[in-house]
């Protein structure tokens, strides 16, 4: 009798485990590409409004570095960069909405960290922008370094790595500060612009964008100090390797294209190239696109419609943009930066 009961209990335990696994698998099924193709559009989660990265105009047309990445994914899949639907998400919404399948990909200045991968069951395929937290101050403070900020009133967005880094930095340097925390970035900017705090902290890339939105941009200075590592990356759900590979290699194709000198302007010439590495990139040699579940010319589509990494950087946030952010760490590895992509071969 005991043996029968034991067997019954084991059987029930196994059944429960199988059912739980099925629920988990269903929640994270591996059909993102299939659903994307069926709906004929990529659902892309972006910032609610950050000049240079993701910003809508008065007609609802989106532009920016992060926006262009989603367009690159659409180009790889559909040969049409316009097949993207943008969903603006604030910092508190972004990961939950991705988990709930409201978007296929999050392309929204999000820092890659261990806890975000393990806690949210998400995956950051590759770093698209190397950033770090910094400080913008009212010029009247006459601060030249973050070490001059002892006793400052600092505006920061809550529930972010920015807030945690701020606390760590001041504690490590035995300084005090008055934290003014806000749930939304818009409120952080408004408080700073109205003089409720004399310092605003955010990723350096954000600071350049935020300064453009101030009533008096020239009255604010971005300090040279960078107090953290903020590797910004697109984000996808775990347990969908096919989709993760497409997102990852879309970025790597753009970086490799810049390294090989293949641009949106010379892509037709590149298709005639006899250089092995160029041929593998544009699809005239090998079956790399098919191995991703795409077409042979997947990378050529990206470059033709959106451009290589350098083109996207320069027109949105670099020298050709209003932000004018130096390439810095985001320069290619062979030009003084650390942007580096595995080869297509």
VEXNUMI-886383 format. One record per residue: x, y, z of N, C-alpha, C in turn; residue in one letter; chain. Coordinates in steps of 0.02 Angstrom, whole numbers, plus 50000, padded with zeros to 5 digits. Each point is the difference from the previous one (the first is absolute). Layout:
N
X_Y_Z_X_Y_Z_X_Y_Z_A_A;
...
//
This chain:
345
50042_49940_50000_49958_50060_50000_50044_50063_50000_X_A;
50053_49998_50043_50046_50057_50004_50035_50011_49933_X_A;
50019_49945_49969_50034_50005_49935_49954_50032_49949_X_A;
49936_49980_50001_49952_50028_49952_49992_50075_50012_X_A;
49995_50020_50065_49992_50071_50015_50062_50040_49981_X_A;
50057_49969_50013_50063_50034_49982_50003_50011_49925_X_A;
49982_49947_49963_50001_50005_49927_49951_50052_49975_X_A;
49941_50002_50034_49950_50049_49980_50024_50071_50012_X_A;
50032_50011_50058_50026_50067_50016_50055_50021_49951_X_A;
50043_49953_49984_50054_50015_49951_49970_50018_49933_X_A;
49948_49960_49981_49968_50013_49937_49968_50069_49997_X_A;
49967_50020_50055_49969_50065_50003_50052_50055_49998_X_A;
50056_49989_50035_50054_50050_50000_50028_50011_49930_X_A;
50010_49944_49964_50025_50004_49932_49951_50037_49955_X_A;
49935_49984_50010_49948_50033_49959_49999_50075_50011_X_A;
50007_50021_50065_50001_50071_50016_50061_50033_49969_X_A;
50057_49967_50004_50062_50028_49972_49994_50008_49924_X_A;
49972_49950_49967_49991_50003_49928_49953_50057_49981_X_A;
49945_50006_50039_49952_50054_49987_50032_50069_50009_X_A;
50041_50007_50054_50034_50063_50012_50048_50016_49944_X_A;
50036_49949_49978_50047_50011_49945_49963_50020_49937_X_A;
49942_49970_49989_49961_50017_49940_49976_50072_50003_X_A;
49980_50023_50061_49978_50069_50008_50058_50048_49986_X_A;
50058_49984_50028_50059_50042_49989_50018_50002_49927_X_A;
49999_49943_49967_50018_49997_49930_49950_50040_49958_X_A;
49935_49994_50019_49949_50036_49963_50010_50075_50006_X_A;
50020_50020_50062_50011_50072_50011_50058_50025_49958_X_A;
50050_49959_49991_50059_50020_49962_50008_49957_49938_X_A;
49947_49994_49960_50007_49955_49943_50049_50029_49950_X_A;
50018_49960_49952_50054_50019_49954_49973_50020_49931_X_A;
49945_50037_49999_49967_50016_49937_50000_50075_49985_X_A;
50045_50039_50030_50000_50072_49988_50007_50017_49927_X_A;
50046_49967_49965_50009_50014_49929_49937_49983_49961_X_A;
49970_49943_50016_49939_49979_49965_49944_50051_50010_X_A;
49991_50023_50062_49948_50050_50015_50015_50066_49966_X_A;
50064_50019_49998_50020_50063_49969_49985_49999_49925_X_A;
50017_49945_49967_49987_49994_49929_49924_50000_49986_X_A;
49963_49966_50042_49927_49996_49990_49967_50068_50006_X_A;
50022_50040_50049_49970_50067_50009_50029_50051_49952_X_A;
50056_49981_49967_50032_50043_49950_50031_50063_50031_X_A;
50025_49993_50061_50031_50058_50033_50037_49978_50063_X_A;
50055_50035_50015_50036_49990_50062_49972_50048_50052_X_A;
49984_49975_50059_49976_50042_50055_50061_50021_50041_X_A;
50014_50064_50001_50062_50025_50031_49985_50047_50058_X_A;
50024_49983_50059_49993_50043_50058_50056_50051_50003_X_A;
49983_50064_50004_50050_50054_49998_49988_50049_50058_X_A;
50047_50045_50009_49992_50053_50050_49942_50045_49981_X_A;
49968_50030_50049_49943_50043_49987_50019_50064_49963_X_A;
50064_50017_50002_50023_50059_49964_50069_50020_50023_X_A;
50051_49980_49963_50069_50016_50016_50036_50019_49936_X_A;
50009_50065_49987_50031_50022_49938_50065_49963_49985_X_A;
50006_49980_49937_50059_49964_49978_49993_49925_50006_X_A;
49957_49977_50044_49993_49928_50012_49931_49974_49980_X_A;
49948_50030_50026_49932_49984_49977_49955_50058_50015_X_A;
49978_50034_49947_49962_50061_50010_49949_50009_49943_X_A;
49936_50012_50016_49950_50010_49948_49994_50074_49982_X_A;
49984_50014_49937_49986_50069_49982_49926_50014_50009_X_A;
49977_50059_49980_49930_50018_50012_49951_49960_49959_X_A;
50026_49961_49952_49957_49957_49959_50005_49927_50021_X_A;
50037_49988_50053_50006_49932_50025_50053_49958_49965_X_A;
50044_50032_49961_50054_49964_49966_50060_49995_50047_X_A;
50023_49939_50011_50054_49988_50048_50068_50003_49966_X_A;
50050_50023_50037_50069_50001_49976_50047_49990_50058_X_A;
50062_49978_49985_50050_49992_50052_50040_49936_49993_X_A;
50053_49997_50039_50046_49943_49999_49964_49935_50016_X_A;
49960_49998_50053_49964_49940_50020_49945_49983_49950_X_A;
49968_50051_49974_49948_49991_49949_50029_49967_49938_X_A;
50058_50025_49979_50032_49972_49940_50019_49927_50009_X_A;
50015_49980_50061_50017_49929_50010_49940_49956_49987_X_A;
49942_50021_50024_49939_49961_49986_49985_50000_49926_X_A;
50013_50054_49967_49989_50003_49927_50049_49952_49965_X_A;
50059_49993_50028_50048_49953_49971_49975_49928_50006_X_A;
49971_49982_50057_49971_49933_50009_49944_49989_49949_X_A;
49958_50051_49991_49945_49995_49951_50028_49992_49929_X_A;
50053_50036_49985_50031_49995_49934_50027_49930_49988_X_A;
50031_49971_50051_50027_49932_49994_49945_49949_49986_X_A;
49943_50009_50032_49945_49952_49994_49957_50012_49938_X_A;
49980_50064_49990_49950_50016_49949_50028_50036_49939_X_A;
50064_50020_50002_50029_50042_49947_49963_50067_49998_X_A;
49973_50021_50057_49961_50061_50005_50007_50029_50071_X_A;
50039_50053_50008_50012_50027_50067_49940_50034_50031_X_A;
49948_50012_49961_49941_50034_50026_49952_49952_50036_X_A;
50013_49936_49996_49955_49951_50031_50016_49991_50074_X_A;
49994_50056_50036_50012_50002_50072_49944_50040_50032_X_A;
49975_49976_50057_49952_50038_50039_50035_50016_50066_X_A;
50004_50065_50015_50037_50023_50059_49952_50010_50059_X_A;
50020_49973_50057_49960_50007_50061_50043_50036_50052_X_A;
49985_50062_50016_50039_50037_50050_49989_49972_50070_X_A;
50055_49987_50035_49997_49970_50067_50045_50038_50048_X_A;
49975_50014_50060_50044_50032_50049_50041_49946_50036_X_A;
50045_50022_50043_50047_49953_50032_49965_49947_50041_X_A;
49944_50017_50031_49965_49952_50042_49959_49949_49961_X_A;
49983_50016_49939_49959_49956_49958_50041_49951_49959_X_A;
50059_50021_49979_50035_49969_49944_50008_49924_50005_X_A;
50025_49975_50056_50013_49928_50004_49936_49960_50007_X_A;
49951_50026_50037_49937_49965_50008_49963_49994_49934_X_A;
50002_50052_49960_49965_49998_49936_50034_49952_49951_X_A;
50065_49994_50005_50035_49950_49959_49982_49930_50024_X_A;
50000_49989_50065_49980_49935_50027_49930_49981_49978_X_A;
49955_50049_49998_49930_49988_49984_49987_49999_49925_X_A;
50053_50001_49959_49996_49996_49928_49965_50059_49967_X_A;
49999_50057_50034_49973_50059_49969_50047_50026_49945_X_A;
50065_49982_50007_50050_50017_49949_50042_49938_49986_X_A;
50031_49999_49941_50045_49945_49982_50071_50012_50022_X_A;
50017_50064_50003_50068_50020_50017_49998_50066_50037_X_A;
50042_50008_50048_50007_50064_50036_50064_50033_49975_X_A;
49993_50057_49968_50058_50037_49975_49995_50069_50032_X_A;
50020_50003_50064_49984_50058_50041_50052_50011_50055_X_A;
50055_50031_49984_50054_50015_50049_49993_49962_50066_X_A;
50007_49934_49997_49995_49958_50059_50068_49968_50015_X_A;
50021_50006_50062_50065_49974_50020_49998_49924_50010_X_A;
50048_49966_49972_50007_49928_50007_50031_49986_50069_X_A;
49964_49962_50041_50027_49980_50065_49979_49928_50015_X_A;
50036_49968_50044_49986_49931_50017_49930_49992_50030_X_A;
49981_50044_50047_49936_49992_50034_49941_50008_49952_X_A;
50009_50041_49949_49946_50008_49951_49990_49938_49957_X_A;
50054_49966_49985_49993_49938_49962_49970_49945_50043_X_A;
50025_49994_50061_49976_49945_50043_49932_50015_50031_X_A;
49989_50063_50020_49938_50017_50034_49940_50006_49955_X_A;
50010_50026_49939_49945_50010_49953_49996_49945_49948_X_A;
50049_49955_49999_50004_49947_49949_50001_50030_49930_X_A;
50044_50049_49993_50010_50033_49936_50072_49988_49976_X_A;
50013_50020_49938_50067_49990_49972_50021_50063_49963_X_A;
50062_50021_50012_50030_50058_49967_50050_49973_49948_X_A;
49981_49996_49937_50041_49966_49950_50070_50029_49988_X_A;
50006_50066_50000_50065_50031_49986_49996_50074_50017_X_A;
50057_50031_50016_50002_50070_50019_49997_50044_49937_X_A;
49950_50042_49998_49993_50046_49943_50032_50068_50014_X_A;
50007_50017_50064_50027_50066_50018_50033_49996_50069_X_A;
50065_50013_50002_50035_50001_50064_49993_50069_50031_X_A;
49970_50001_50059_49985_50063_50033_50024_49998_50072_X_A;
49987_50053_50037_50017_50003_50070_49962_50057_50032_X_A;
49989_49995_50065_49962_50053_50033_50043_50062_50012_X_A;
49970_50057_49991_50035_50063_50010_49956_50052_50034_X_A;
50024_50062_50001_49963_50054_50034_49996_50062_49956_X_A;
49942_50031_50000_49991_50065_49968_49985_50050_50056_X_A;
50034_50055_49999_49993_50049_50054_49984_50069_49971_X_A;
49966_50040_50041_49990_50069_49982_50068_50035_50003_X_A;
50015_50037_49948_50066_50032_49996_50015_50046_50058_X_A;
49948_50024_50034_50010_50045_50057_50035_49965_50058_X_A;
49999_49932_50002_50036_49964_50052_50075_50003_49992_X_A;
50022_50013_49939_50072_50004_49984_50036_49935_50020_X_A;
49967_49944_49989_50030_49934_50015_50039_49976_49940_X_A;
50059_49973_50013_50042_49973_49946_50004_49924_50003_X_A;
49979_49972_50056_50004_49927_50010_49941_49978_50044_X_A;
49983_49936_49993_49947_49972_50043_50020_50002_50073_X_A;
50064_50003_50014_50024_50004_50069_49985_50068_50032_X_A;
49976_50048_49959_49982_50066_50025_49926_50002_50020_X_A;
49965_49944_49997_49928_50000_50009_49977_49983_50071_X_A;
50044_50002_50048_49982_49986_50069_49945_50049_50023_X_A;
49944_49972_50026_49945_50041_50024_49951_50022_49947_X_A;
50008_49976_49939_49958_50022_49945_49930_49969_50003_X_A;
49952_50034_49969_49934_49972_49989_50001_49967_49932_X_A;
49988_49935_49998_50008_49961_49939_49932_49971_49978_X_A;
49979_50015_49939_49940_49972_49971_50017_49934_49966_X_A;
49960_49948_50013_50014_49934_49972_49934_49963_49990_X_A;
50000_49956_49950_49941_49959_49989_50004_49938_50045_X_A;
49946_49988_50037_49999_49945_50047_49993_49932_49967_X_A;
50015_49948_50037_49995_49930_49979_50042_49986_49938_X_A;
50059_50030_49997_50047_49990_49944_50070_49986_50028_X_A;
50043_49974_49957_50069_49991_50020_50033_50068_50012_X_A;
49974_50051_49969_50025_50068_50010_49996_50020_50074_X_A;
49944_49987_50031_49990_50016_50070_50048_49961_50044_X_A;
50010_49937_49985_50045_49958_50039_50073_50023_49993_X_A;
50020_50017_49939_50069_50023_49989_50013_50066_50035_X_A;
49949_50043_50001_50006_50064_50034_50016_49990_50074_X_A;
49962_49956_50032_50011_49986_50071_50069_49971_50012_X_A;
50021_49953_49957_50066_49969_50007_50056_50051_49994_X_A;
49994_50045_49952_50053_50048_49987_50010_50048_50059_X_A;
49945_50027_50025_50006_50048_50055_50023_49965_50064_X_A;
49978_49938_50011_50022_49964_50059_50074_49984_49996_X_A;
50023_49978_49941_50070_49981_49990_50047_50060_50010_X_A;
49974_50060_49984_50041_50060_50005_49985_50041_50062_X_A;
49962_49969_50047_49985_50032_50065_49970_50069_49991_X_A;
49953_50005_49953_49966_50063_49987_49925_49992_50015_X_A;
49968_50056_50013_49928_50000_50013_49964_50033_49942_X_A;
49937_49982_49991_49959_50032_49948_49927_49996_50020_X_A;
49961_50043_49971_49927_50001_50011_49968_49970_49937_X_A;
49975_49939_50006_49971_49965_49942_49929_50024_49987_X_A;
49986_50020_49938_49933_50017_49979_49980_49949_49947_X_A;
49961_49951_50022_49983_49943_49957_49932_50010_49967_X_A;
49996_49982_49936_49938_50005_49962_49989_49935_49961_X_A;
49937_49983_49991_49984_49937_49966_50010_50003_49925_X_A;
49991_50059_49971_50005_50008_49927_50055_50048_49982_X_A;
50034_49986_49944_50055_50043_49978_49975_50070_49987_X_A;
49940_50007_49973_49972_50066_49986_49999_50043_50063_X_A;
49983_49969_50056_49996_50036_50063_50070_50019_50026_X_A;
50049_49956_49986_50070_50014_50019_50023_50062_49962_X_A;
49988_50001_49935_50021_50056_49958_49966_50065_50021_X_A;
49935_49996_50013_49962_50059_50020_50026_50029_50065_X_A;
50014_49957_50048_50024_50023_50065_50068_50036_49992_X_A;
50043_49971_49960_50066_50030_49989_49992_50067_49963_X_A;
49958_50001_49949_49991_50060_49960_49970_50057_50041_X_A;
49961_49982_50051_49968_50051_50042_50045_50020_50060_X_A;
50059_49970_50004_50047_50018_50052_49987_49969_50067_X_A;
49960_49946_50002_49987_49966_50063_50060_49959_50023_X_A;
50044_49985_49954_50064_49967_50016_50053_50031_49956_X_A;
50062_49998_50022_50053_50031_49960_50042_49949_49964_X_A;
49983_49936_50008_50036_49946_49965_49950_49949_49974_X_A;
50012_49975_49940_49959_49946_49972_50047_49944_49981_X_A;
49984_49939_50021_50043_49943_49982_49962_49952_49955_X_A;
50034_49974_49950_49972_49953_49952_50059_49973_49960_X_A;
49987_49953_49955_50052_49978_49954_50024_50061_49960_X_A;
50064_50002_49985_50028_50057_49964_49964_50013_49935_X_A;
49982_49947_49964_49964_50009_49937_49934_50036_50012_X_A;
49965_49982_50054_49937_50032_50017_50011_50074_50017_X_A;
50055_50015_50035_50013_50069_50019_50006_50046_49940_X_A;
50033_49976_49948_50006_50040_49938_49931_50013_49970_X_A;
49958_49948_50001_49932_50007_49973_49957_50045_50043_X_A;
50004_49991_50065_49960_50040_50047_50018_50074_49996_X_A;
50064_50014_49993_50022_50070_49998_49967_50038_49943_X_A;
49988_49967_49944_49967_50032_49944_49929_50022_50015_X_A;
49969_49966_50049_49930_50014_50017_49991_50053_50054_X_A;
50054_50023_50028_49996_50049_50054_49982_50069_49973_X_A;
49972_50042_50044_49982_50068_49981_50062_50039_49981_X_A;
50055_49989_50037_50063_50034_49986_50057_49948_49998_X_A;
50007_49965_49944_50050_49946_49995_50071_50023_50015_X_A;
50017_50062_49982_50069_50024_50008_50018_50012_50074_X_A;
49949_50000_50043_50013_50013_50071_50018_49936_50038_X_A;
50003_49944_49965_50016_49936_50032_50063_49969_49970_X_A;
50039_49970_50044_50063_49969_49981_49999_49925_50017_X_A;
50024_49959_49953_50006_49928_50013_50071_49988_50024_X_A;
50006_49976_50063_50066_49989_50028_50036_49941_49966_X_A;
50067_50000_50001_50037_49947_49965_49998_49932_50035_X_A;
49980_49999_50063_50002_49937_50039_49949_49949_49974_X_A;
50021_49937_49997_49955_49945_49985_50006_49951_50058_X_A;
49945_49987_50036_50005_49965_50064_49977_49927_49997_X_A;
49981_49976_49941_49976_49931_49996_50009_49971_49931_X_A;
49992_49935_49995_49996_49966_49935_49926_49992_49983_X_A;
49980_50025_49943_49931_49993_49978_49999_49972_49928_X_A;
50009_49935_49993_49996_49970_49933_49926_49997_49978_X_A;
49981_50042_49954_49931_50002_49976_49990_49948_49945_X_A;
49945_49965_50003_49990_49945_49953_49927_49989_49985_X_A;
49985_49974_49940_49931_49979_49987_49984_49940_50045_X_A;
49935_49990_50014_49980_49947_50046_49945_49957_49968_X_A;
50005_49935_50011_49949_49952_49976_49983_49952_50056_X_A;
49949_49960_49990_49981_49950_50050_50047_49940_49996_X_A;
50011_49968_50056_50038_49938_50000_49959_49944_49969_X_A;
50034_49945_49985_49970_49939_49972_49971_50012_49931_X_A;
50032_50043_49962_49981_50010_49930_50065_50013_49961_X_A;
50040_49947_49994_50067_50008_49971_49998_50024_49928_X_A;
49951_49980_49962_49995_50021_49930_49995_50076_49995_X_A;
49956_50029_50040_49990_50073_49999_50060_50036_50028_X_A;
50029_49974_50053_50059_50030_50030_50057_50002_49950_X_A;
50009_49948_49962_50054_49998_49950_49990_50053_49946_X_A;
49938_50010_49978_49986_50051_49949_50017_50069_50026_X_A;
49978_50015_50062_50013_50065_50029_50075_50011_50010_X_A;
50034_49950_50026_50072_50005_50012_50039_50011_49936_X_A;
49986_49960_49949_50039_50004_49939_49981_50059_49956_X_A;
49942_50029_50012_49983_50063_49966_50050_50053_50022_X_A;
50012_50005_50065_50049_50048_50025_50070_49984_49975_X_A;
50020_49937_50005_50066_49980_49979_50011_50011_49925_X_A;
49948_49992_49960_50006_50013_49928_50015_50074_49988_X_A;
49968_50043_50038_50010_50072_49992_50071_50021_50020_X_A;
50025_49970_50055_50068_50015_50022_50051_49973_49951_X_A;
49991_49938_49977_50046_49971_49951_50000_50040_49936_X_A;
49942_50024_49980_49995_50039_49938_50043_50063_50005_X_A;
49996_50034_50057_50042_50060_50008_50074_49982_49996_X_A;
50018_49946_50034_50071_49980_49999_50024_49983_49930_X_A;
49956_49972_49959_50018_49980_49932_49991_50057_49950_X_A;
49975_50057_50023_49990_50057_49955_49939_49994_49956_X_A;
49952_49958_50019_49939_49991_49960_49947_50047_50029_X_A;
49973_50044_49958_49952_50050_50021_49936_49998_49959_X_A;
49952_50040_50020_49938_50005_49961_50012_50030_49932_X_A;
50056_50036_49994_50016_50033_49936_50036_49954_49951_X_A;
50036_49951_50026_50039_49957_49954_49979_49927_50002_X_A;
49940_49986_50026_49978_49930_50007_49995_49965_49933_X_A;
49982_50034_49947_49996_49968_49934_50069_49977_49976_X_A;
50051_50041_50013_50068_49980_49983_50023_49942_50044_X_A;
49981_50001_50063_50019_49947_50046_49971_49932_49978_X_A;
49942_50001_49969_49969_49938_49976_50040_49969_49943_X_A;
50043_50039_49970_50042_49975_49946_50071_49982_50024_X_A;
50013_50013_50063_50067_49989_50027_50020_49927_49998_X_A;
50065_49989_49993_50027_49932_50001_50040_49987_50065_X_A;
49996_50048_50046_50033_49990_50064_49959_49953_50043_X_A;
50029_49946_50025_49961_49949_50036_49959_50026_50058_X_A;
50029_50045_50041_49963_50024_50058_49942_50045_49980_X_A;
50008_50038_49946_49945_50041_49975_49946_49956_49969_X_A;
50021_49949_49964_49952_49955_49968_49957_49963_50052_X_A;
50032_49980_50055_49961_49967_50053_49951_50048_50032_X_A;
50021_50063_50007_49956_50051_50030_49938_50013_49957_X_A;
50011_50010_49936_49944_50020_49956_49961_49941_49972_X_A;
50025_49939_50012_49962_49941_49982_50014_49969_49932_X_A;
50054_50022_49968_50018_49969_49936_50042_49938_50009_X_A;
50017_49984_50062_50035_49938_50016_49973_49973_50066_X_A;
49989_49935_50003_49976_49969_50061_49924_50001_50008_X_A;
49977_49970_50055_49928_49996_50013_49985_50028_50070_X_A;
50033_50055_50017_49995_50027_50068_49930_50028_50014_X_A;
49970_50032_49951_49932_50025_50010_49950_49944_50010_X_A;
50006_49948_49959_49954_49943_50007_50006_49967_50068_X_A;
50061_50000_50028_50010_49970_50066_49967_50040_50056_X_A;
49983_50063_49986_49963_50041_50048_49925_49996_49988_X_A;
49980_49964_49948_49929_49997_49983_49980_50059_49955_X_A;
50050_50034_49971_49988_50058_49958_50023_49985_49929_X_A;
50006_50051_49958_50022_49991_49931_50076_50010_49995_X_A;
50026_49981_49944_50072_50005_49988_50026_50071_50007_X_A;
49959_50048_49979_50022_50070_49999_49977_50040_50061_X_A;
49989_49966_50056_49974_50034_50060_50041_50060_50023_X_A;
50066_49992_50000_50043_50055_50022_50003_50056_49949_X_A;
49999_49983_49936_49999_50050_49947_49937_50043_50006_X_A;
49945_49968_50019_49937_50037_50010_50008_50052_50056_X_A;
50031_49979_50054_50010_50045_50057_50041_50061_49979_X_A;
50056_49987_49967_50046_50053_49981_49968_50047_49949_X_A;
49965_49972_49951_49968_50041_49948_49948_50047_50030_X_A;
49958_49974_50043_49943_50039_50026_50016_50043_50061_X_A;
50047_49977_50042_50013_50035_50063_50071_50026_50006_X_A;
50049_49961_49974_50069_50020_50003_50041_49958_50048_X_A;
50065_50010_50000_50042_49964_50047_50000_50035_50068_X_A;
50035_49972_50048_49998_50027_50068_50023_50073_50002_X_A;
50054_50015_49966_50026_50068_50000_49952_50050_49970_X_A;
49966_49981_49946_49951_50045_49969_49943_50015_50048_X_A;
49975_49948_50033_49945_50009_50048_50021_50044_50059_X_A;
50060_49988_50024_50026_50039_50057_50006_50073_49981_X_A;
50034_50014_49945_50016_50070_49982_49937_50041_49986_X_A;
49952_49972_49965_49942_50041_49983_49953_50011_50059_X_A;
50001_49957_50050_49954_50006_50056_50030_50034_50061_X_A;
50061_49981_50018_50029_50027_50062_50071_50027_49991_X_A;
50030_49988_49944_50070_50020_49989_50009_50068_49969_X_A;
50054_50007_49962_50020_50065_49974_49948_50031_49953_X_A;
49961_49959_49966_49950_50026_49953_49933_50015_50034_X_A;
49997_49992_50065_49938_50011_50037_50004_50062_50044_X_A;
49943_50019_50029_49999_50057_50046_50035_49983_50066_X_A;
50002_49935_50018_50031_49982_50063_50076_50006_49997_X_A;
50030_49977_49945_50072_50006_49992_50040_49960_50051_X_A;
49977_49940_50017_50036_49959_50049_50060_49966_49967_X_A;
50060_50009_50027_50059_49967_49971_49992_49924_50002_X_A;
50029_49965_49951_49993_49927_49998_50029_49966_50062_X_A;
50057_50023_50024_50029_49973_50061_50005_49924_49999_X_A;
49974_49967_50051_50002_49927_50004_49962_49967_49944_X_A;
49953_50037_49969_49960_49971_49947_50033_50003_49932_X_A;
50062_50023_49999_50039_49994_49938_50019_49927_49990_X_A;
50014_49980_49939_50020_49932_49987_50064_49983_50037_X_A;
50010_49936_50013_50058_49976_50038_50066_50018_49966_X_A;
49999_50005_49934_50062_50016_49963_50008_50074_49988_X_A;
49958_50040_50034_50004_50073_49993_49999_50034_50069_X_A;
50019_49961_50052_50005_50029_50066_49943_49988_50047_X_A;
49946_49966_49976_49943_49985_50043_49998_49927_50019_X_A;
49942_49978_50023_49993_49929_50019_49942_49965_49965_X_A;
49970_50033_49950_49947_49966_49962_50033_49946_49956_X_A;
49977_49940_50009_50032_49942_49970_49947_49947_49986_X_A;
49998_49975_49940_49950_49949_49983_50033_49936_49977_X_A;
49975_49943_50022_50026_49936_49974_49992_49997_49924_X_A;
50043_49965_49966_49996_49999_49926_49942_49957_49975_X_A;
49976_50017_49941_49950_49959_49965_50040_49951_49957_X_A;
50004_49938_50022_50036_49950_49961_49983_49930_50026_X_A;
//
